[in-house]
Amino acid sequence: MSSTPSKISLTSRNVLRGHVASIRRSLAAINVPLAEQFNGTDLQWYGNISVGTPPQTLPVVFDTGSYTLEFTSTQCGEACANQILFNVSESSTYVDLHEVTEIAFATGGGVNPVVSADEYVLWLETGRDTVTVGGISIPNVALYTIINQTAAFDSDPYSGIQGMSSQAQGFFEGLIQQGLPALFGMYITPYSIGNAELTLGAIDETKIHSPITYSELPANSEGSWQLNSTQITVNGQTTSLLASNRTIIFDSGTSNAYFDTNTTEVEVH
């Protein structure tokens, strides 16, 4: 999913080198099984996190196209009736920061095109709580509880979104601050194969069958995982329009490939 909230700059903190090294040795990589939303085609992959004390389990999309953590809560009511809800009153560690905001998404979880900026909107309340993934808990994580949402989210089998952009906040930010290497990988498989998985803090060599190619993010990436592309081919062929420079954003939270109209209407003979 691609979101359009205001930007939040992250600042680093000074930690003694030896302290970071010892933490990294104590934090093992995390493998999170991913379930799939399938409706005639592969749509979304999502996995469980736990929030609060005692922990409440919530399924979320690990979304490289956004950077915050938000999930449905009992504050939402009927608009969120189809999702698992986080009960803020049952968590002894939840802190309500009493600030309300909203976030609009440029793409949704399904294959239907977004025709209006008001179609995918969440109304959120800021808070903090303990978040656990794969047995590792991070206290006092900045998060948002969903207090209302548009009807476009009704069919989603997951409760929220954990942003995984290069400016990611929430649980992933907390892992990095505690010393886990800033690495993650997604093993996304078709529904017929299954066993999709998210790996945090390492590269799962068992899922790699050729050398990894590393590329730097463009200077203007602004938190997105994006790369410069010099050419698109269709069945091994290209045209002058397809063989032009463009930026490609890698967004695990959307089900479609989006290009401008001129690109999608190119005929290749």
C-alpha positions as a LaTeX table, in Angstrom:
\begin{tabular}{lrrr}
\hline
Residue & $x$ (\AA) & $y$ (\AA) & $z$ (\AA) \\
\hline
Met1 & 0.00 & 0.00 & 0.00 \\
Ser2 & 1.23 & 3.43 & $-0.77$ \\
Ser3 & 0.38 & 6.08 & 1.79 \\
Thr4 & 0.40 & 9.85 & 1.67 \\
Pro5 & 0.74 & 11.09 & 5.27 \\
Ser6 & 2.99 & 13.89 & 6.44 \\
Lys7 & 6.66 & 12.98 & 6.61 \\
Ile8 & 8.24 & 12.07 & 9.93 \\
Ser9 & 12.02 & 12.29 & 10.15 \\
Leu10 & 13.78 & 9.63 & 12.18 \\
Thr11 & 16.86 & 10.50 & 14.21 \\
Ser12 & 19.58 & 8.13 & 15.30 \\
Arg13 & 20.71 & 7.70 & 18.88 \\
Asn14 & 24.25 & 7.29 & 20.14 \\
Val15 & 24.93 & 3.82 & 21.52 \\
Leu16 & 28.27 & 2.44 & 22.61 \\
Arg17 & 29.78 & 0.22 & 19.90 \\
Gly18 & 30.37 & $-2.67$ & 22.28 \\
His19 & 26.81 & $-2.46$ & 23.57 \\
Val20 & 25.38 & $-2.72$ & 20.06 \\
Ala21 & 27.63 & $-5.65$ & 19.23 \\
Ser22 & 26.52 & $-7.55$ & 22.32 \\
Ile23 & 22.86 & $-6.92$ & 21.54 \\
Arg24 & 23.32 & $-8.12$ & 17.97 \\
Arg25 & 24.84 & $-11.32$ & 19.24 \\
Ser26 & 21.85 & $-11.85$ & 21.53 \\
Leu27 & 19.12 & $-11.16$ & 18.95 \\
Ala28 & 18.61 & $-13.99$ & 16.50 \\
Ala29 & 16.92 & $-13.53$ & 13.14 \\
Ile30 & 13.14 & $-13.80$ & 13.15 \\
Asn31 & 11.14 & $-15.90$ & 10.70 \\
Val32 & 7.45 & $-15.01$ & 10.51 \\
Pro33 & 5.08 & $-17.35$ & 8.60 \\
Leu34 & 2.87 & $-15.45$ & 6.17 \\
Ala35 & $-0.71$ & $-16.36$ & 5.27 \\
Glu36 & $-2.19$ & $-15.27$ & 1.97 \\
Gln37 & $-5.31$ & $-13.47$ & 0.90 \\
Phe38 & $-6.36$ & $-15.24$ & $-2.30$ \\
Asn39 & $-9.39$ & $-14.36$ & $-4.40$ \\
Gly40 & $-8.89$ & $-15.86$ & $-7.84$ \\
Thr41 & $-5.36$ & $-14.50$ & $-7.77$ \\
Asp42 & $-2.62$ & $-13.78$ & $-5.23$ \\
Leu43 & $-3.50$ & $-10.56$ & $-3.38$ \\
Gln44 & $-1.76$ & $-10.07$ & $-0.02$ \\
Trp45 & 0.59 & $-11.87$ & 2.35 \\
Tyr46 & 0.23 & $-11.16$ & 6.05 \\
Gly47 & 1.46 & $-12.47$ & 9.39 \\
Asn48 & 0.76 & $-12.23$ & 13.10 \\
Ile49 & 2.09 & $-9.76$ & 15.60 \\
Ser50 & 1.15 & $-9.46$ & 19.28 \\
Val51 & 0.38 & $-6.16$ & 20.95 \\
Gly52 & $-0.06$ & $-5.25$ & 24.60 \\
Thr53 & 0.15 & $-6.90$ & 28.03 \\
Pro54 & $-1.12$ & $-9.58$ & 28.05 \\
Pro55 & $-0.43$ & $-9.94$ & 24.32 \\
Gln56 & $-3.28$ & $-9.77$ & 21.82 \\
Thr57 & $-2.61$ & $-11.41$ & 18.44 \\
Leu58 & $-3.35$ & $-9.37$ & 15.32 \\
Pro59 & $-2.73$ & $-10.23$ & 11.64 \\
Val60 & $-1.02$ & $-7.42$ & 9.72 \\
Val61 & 0.35 & $-6.82$ & 6.25 \\
Phe62 & 4.10 & $-6.18$ & 6.26 \\
Asp63 & 4.02 & $-3.28$ & 3.83 \\
Thr64 & 7.14 & $-1.92$ & 2.12 \\
Gly65 & 5.06 & 0.97 & 0.79 \\
Ser66 & 4.37 & 2.63 & 4.16 \\
Tyr67 & 6.24 & 3.29 & 7.39 \\
Thr68 & 3.87 & 3.25 & 10.37 \\
Leu69 & 2.12 & 0.58 & 12.44 \\
Glu70 & $-1.67$ & 0.80 & 12.62 \\
Phe71 & $-4.36$ & $-1.76$ & 13.41 \\
Thr72 & $-8.08$ & $-1.97$ & 14.14 \\
Ser73 & $-9.24$ & $-1.47$ & 17.71 \\
Thr74 & $-12.40$ & $-1.71$ & 19.77 \\
Gln75 & $-12.58$ & 2.08 & 19.44 \\
Cys76 & $-13.61$ & 1.55 & 15.81 \\
Gly77 & $-16.93$ & $-0.20$ & 16.26 \\
Glu78 & $-19.13$ & $-1.32$ & 13.36 \\
Ala79 & $-16.80$ & $-0.03$ & 10.63 \\
Cys80 & $-14.18$ & $-2.59$ & 11.72 \\
Ala81 & $-16.56$ & $-5.44$ & 12.58 \\
Asn82 & $-14.98$ & $-7.85$ & 10.07 \\
Gln83 & $-11.47$ & $-7.60$ & 11.53 \\
Ile84 & $-9.86$ & $-8.83$ & 14.75 \\
Leu85 & $-9.82$ & $-5.84$ & 17.11 \\
Phe86 & $-7.23$ & $-4.73$ & 19.65 \\
Asn87 & $-8.86$ & $-3.95$ & 22.99 \\
Val88 & $-6.98$ & $-0.98$ & 24.42 \\
Ser89 & $-8.63$ & $-1.32$ & 27.83 \\
Glu90 & $-7.28$ & $-4.86$ & 28.29 \\
Ser91 & $-3.61$ & $-3.90$ & 27.86 \\
Ser92 & $-1.85$ & $-2.68$ & 31.00 \\
Thr93 & 1.02 & $-1.24$ & 28.94 \\
Tyr94 & $-1.04$ & 0.72 & 26.41 \\
Val95 & $-0.53$ & 4.49 & 26.47 \\
Asp96 & $-3.14$ & 6.66 & 24.75 \\
Leu97 & $-1.54$ & 9.84 & 23.39 \\
His98 & $-4.95$ & 11.38 & 22.60 \\
Glu99 & $-4.04$ & 12.65 & 19.14 \\
Val100 & $-6.29$ & 11.86 & 16.19 \\
Thr101 & $-5.15$ & 11.92 & 12.57 \\
Glu102 & $-6.05$ & 10.30 & 9.28 \\
Ile103 & $-4.14$ & 8.59 & 6.52 \\
Ala104 & $-5.14$ & 7.98 & 2.89 \\
Phe105 & $-3.73$ & 5.22 & 0.72 \\
Ala106 & $-3.08$ & 5.58 & $-2.99$ \\
Thr107 & $-3.52$ & 1.83 & $-3.52$ \\
Gly108 & $-5.53$ & $-0.86$ & $-1.79$ \\
Gly109 & $-5.11$ & $-4.51$ & $-0.97$ \\
Gly110 & $-7.16$ & $-5.89$ & $-3.85$ \\
Val111 & $-6.92$ & $-5.64$ & $-7.61$ \\
Asn112 & $-9.61$ & $-3.00$ & $-8.07$ \\
Pro113 & $-8.26$ & 0.38 & $-9.18$ \\
Val114 & $-8.47$ & 3.28 & $-6.73$ \\
Val115 & $-10.74$ & 5.87 & $-8.32$ \\
Ser116 & $-10.93$ & 8.39 & $-5.48$ \\
Ala117 & $-8.54$ & 9.78 & $-2.88$ \\
Asp118 & $-11.30$ & 9.20 & $-0.32$ \\
Glu119 & $-11.67$ & 5.48 & $-1.04$ \\
Tyr120 & $-8.98$ & 4.05 & 1.27 \\
Val121 & $-8.87$ & 6.23 & 4.39 \\
Leu122 & $-8.12$ & 5.33 & 8.01 \\
Trp123 & $-8.84$ & 7.53 & 11.03 \\
Leu124 & $-6.24$ & 6.90 & 13.70 \\
Glu125 & $-5.42$ & 7.63 & 17.32 \\
Thr126 & $-1.81$ & 7.76 & 18.43 \\
Gly127 & $-0.52$ & 5.51 & 21.17 \\
Arg128 & 2.32 & 3.34 & 22.45 \\
Asp129 & 2.50 & $-0.27$ & 23.58 \\
Thr130 & 4.63 & $-3.40$ & 23.63 \\
Val131 & 4.80 & $-5.22$ & 20.28 \\
Thr132 & 6.00 & $-8.81$ & 19.89 \\
Val133 & 6.94 & $-10.64$ & 16.70 \\
Gly134 & 8.53 & $-14.07$ & 16.55 \\
Gly135 & 9.14 & $-14.14$ & 20.30 \\
Ile136 & 10.98 & $-10.79$ & 20.45 \\
Ser137 & 9.23 & $-7.95$ & 22.30 \\
Ile138 & 9.87 & $-4.24$ & 21.87 \\
Pro139 & 8.37 & $-1.99$ & 24.58 \\
Asn140 & 6.87 & 1.46 & 24.10 \\
Val141 & 6.44 & 1.17 & 20.33 \\
Ala142 & 4.84 & 4.15 & 18.58 \\
Leu143 & 1.64 & 3.00 & 16.88 \\
Tyr144 & $-1.80$ & 4.00 & 15.74 \\
Thr145 & $-5.11$ & 2.39 & 16.63 \\
Ile146 & $-7.75$ & 2.55 & 13.91 \\
Ile147 & $-10.87$ & 4.27 & 15.22 \\
Asn148 & $-12.73$ & 4.41 & 11.88 \\
Gln149 & $-12.18$ & 3.29 & 8.30 \\
Thr150 & $-13.85$ & 3.49 & 4.90 \\
Ala151 & $-15.83$ & 0.54 & 3.55 \\
Ala152 & $-13.04$ & $-0.40$ & 1.12 \\
Phe153 & $-11.28$ & $-2.17$ & 4.02 \\
Asp154 & $-14.29$ & $-4.35$ & 4.93 \\
Ser155 & $-13.14$ & $-7.50$ & 3.14 \\
Asp156 & $-9.55$ & $-7.43$ & 4.43 \\
Pro157 & $-8.72$ & $-10.58$ & 6.47 \\
Tyr158 & $-6.00$ & $-8.70$ & 8.35 \\
Ser159 & $-6.32$ & $-6.06$ & 11.06 \\
Gly160 & $-3.64$ & $-3.60$ & 10.09 \\
Ile161 & $-0.36$ & $-2.66$ & 8.50 \\
Gln162 & 3.23 & $-2.73$ & 9.70 \\
Gly163 & 5.16 & $-0.30$ & 7.54 \\
Met164 & 8.48 & $-1.65$ & 6.24 \\
Ser165 & 9.72 & 1.29 & 4.19 \\
Ser166 & 13.26 & 2.60 & 4.60 \\
Gln167 & 11.84 & 5.07 & 7.15 \\
Ala168 & 9.89 & 2.36 & 8.96 \\
Gln169 & 8.59 & 3.07 & 12.45 \\
Gly170 & 6.96 & 0.83 & 15.00 \\
Phe171 & 8.30 & $-2.64$ & 15.71 \\
Phe172 & 10.90 & $-2.74$ & 12.93 \\
Glu173 & 12.38 & 0.57 & 14.08 \\
Gly174 & 12.55 & $-0.82$ & 17.63 \\
Leu175 & 14.42 & $-3.92$ & 16.46 \\
Ile176 & 17.04 & $-1.77$ & 14.76 \\
Gln177 & 17.42 & 0.43 & 17.84 \\
Gln178 & 18.06 & $-2.70$ & 19.90 \\
Gly179 & 20.79 & $-3.76$ & 17.48 \\
Leu180 & 19.21 & $-6.23$ & 15.07 \\
Pro181 & 20.74 & $-5.74$ & 11.60 \\
Ala182 & 18.56 & $-3.58$ & 9.38 \\
Leu183 & 17.79 & $-6.43$ & 7.01 \\
Phe184 & 14.61 & $-8.15$ & 6.00 \\
Gly185 & 13.48 & $-10.42$ & 3.22 \\
Met186 & 10.11 & $-11.60$ & 1.97 \\
Tyr187 & 9.65 & $-15.05$ & 0.52 \\
Ile188 & 6.38 & $-14.55$ & $-1.35$ \\
Thr189 & 4.99 & $-17.66$ & $-2.97$ \\
Pro190 & 1.86 & $-18.42$ & $-5.02$ \\
Tyr191 & $-1.14$ & $-19.74$ & $-3.15$ \\
Ser192 & $-0.65$ & $-23.19$ & $-4.70$ \\
Ile193 & 2.83 & $-23.46$ & $-3.15$ \\
Gly194 & 2.36 & $-21.76$ & 0.23 \\
Asn195 & 4.98 & $-21.50$ & 3.00 \\
Ala196 & 5.50 & $-17.77$ & 2.42 \\
Glu197 & 7.71 & $-16.17$ & 5.05 \\
Leu198 & 9.15 & $-12.90$ & 6.31 \\
Thr199 & 12.72 & $-12.91$ & 7.66 \\
Leu200 & 13.82 & $-10.05$ & 9.92 \\
Gly201 & 17.45 & $-9.31$ & 10.74 \\
Ala202 & 19.09 & $-11.71$ & 8.29 \\
Ile203 & 19.16 & $-13.15$ & 4.79 \\
Asp204 & 17.65 & $-16.63$ & 4.57 \\
Glu205 & 20.24 & $-18.35$ & 2.40 \\
Thr206 & 18.01 & $-21.42$ & 1.99 \\
Lys207 & 15.68 & $-19.38$ & $-0.22$ \\
Ile208 & 18.38 & $-17.95$ & $-2.50$ \\
His209 & 19.56 & $-19.84$ & $-5.57$ \\
Ser210 & 21.68 & $-17.19$ & $-7.32$ \\
Pro211 & 23.99 & $-14.34$ & $-6.27$ \\
Ile212 & 22.30 & $-11.30$ & $-4.70$ \\
Thr213 & 22.56 & $-8.04$ & $-6.61$ \\
Tyr214 & 22.78 & $-4.95$ & $-4.38$ \\
Ser215 & 21.66 & $-1.51$ & $-5.58$ \\
Glu216 & 21.71 & 1.88 & $-3.89$ \\
Leu217 & 18.47 & 3.74 & $-3.37$ \\
Pro218 & 18.18 & 6.92 & $-5.46$ \\
Ala219 & 18.88 & 10.13 & $-3.55$ \\
Asn220 & 15.25 & 11.23 & $-3.90$ \\
Ser221 & 13.73 & 7.94 & $-2.73$ \\
Glu222 & 12.11 & 9.68 & 0.29 \\
Gly223 & 11.63 & 6.49 & 2.28 \\
Ser224 & 10.44 & 4.28 & $-0.57$ \\
Trp225 & 12.18 & 1.12 & $-1.70$ \\
Gln226 & 12.71 & 2.20 & $-5.29$ \\
Leu227 & 15.18 & 1.68 & $-8.10$ \\
Asn228 & 15.87 & 3.36 & $-11.40$ \\
Ser229 & 14.81 & 1.36 & $-14.45$ \\
Thr230 & 16.14 & 1.91 & $-17.96$ \\
Gln231 & 13.89 & $-0.49$ & $-19.85$ \\
Ile232 & 10.74 & $-2.58$ & $-19.74$ \\
Thr233 & 10.36 & $-5.60$ & $-21.98$ \\
Val234 & 7.19 & $-7.46$ & $-22.95$ \\
Asn235 & 7.79 & $-11.04$ & $-24.08$ \\
Gly236 & 11.42 & $-10.10$ & $-24.63$ \\
Gln237 & 10.61 & $-7.06$ & $-26.79$ \\
Thr238 & 10.66 & $-3.33$ & $-26.13$ \\
Thr239 & 9.90 & 0.02 & $-27.77$ \\
Ser240 & 11.38 & 3.50 & $-27.56$ \\
Leu241 & 8.82 & 4.44 & $-24.91$ \\
Leu242 & 9.47 & 1.31 & $-22.86$ \\
Ala243 & 13.23 & 1.80 & $-23.20$ \\
Ser244 & 13.19 & 5.05 & $-21.22$ \\
Asn245 & 14.27 & 5.92 & $-17.70$ \\
Arg246 & 11.69 & 5.58 & $-14.95$ \\
Thr247 & 11.57 & 4.90 & $-11.21$ \\
Ile248 & 10.04 & 1.65 & $-9.96$ \\
Ile249 & 8.71 & 1.46 & $-6.38$ \\
Phe250 & 8.63 & $-1.99$ & $-4.76$ \\
Asp251 & 5.46 & $-2.09$ & $-2.67$ \\
Ser252 & 4.51 & $-5.36$ & $-0.95$ \\
Gly253 & 1.21 & $-3.86$ & 0.19 \\
Thr254 & $-0.40$ & $-3.56$ & $-3.22$ \\
Ser255 & $-1.58$ & $-6.33$ & $-5.53$ \\
Asn256 & $-1.15$ & $-4.54$ & $-8.86$ \\
Ala257 & 1.56 & $-3.18$ & $-11.10$ \\
Tyr258 & 0.90 & 0.50 & $-11.81$ \\
Phe259 & 2.25 & 2.47 & $-14.77$ \\
Asp260 & 1.16 & 5.58 & $-16.62$ \\
Thr261 & $-1.45$ & 5.14 & $-19.34$ \\
Asn262 & 1.00 & 5.62 & $-22.23$ \\
Thr263 & 3.15 & 2.78 & $-20.92$ \\
Thr264 & 0.29 & 0.35 & $-20.37$ \\
Glu265 & $-1.15$ & 0.98 & $-23.84$ \\
Val266 & 2.08 & 0.35 & $-25.75$ \\
Glu267 & 1.69 & $-2.34$ & $-28.40$ \\
Val268 & 4.62 & $-4.70$ & $-28.88$ \\
His269 & 4.70 & $-6.68$ & $-32.12$ \\
\hline
\end{tabular}
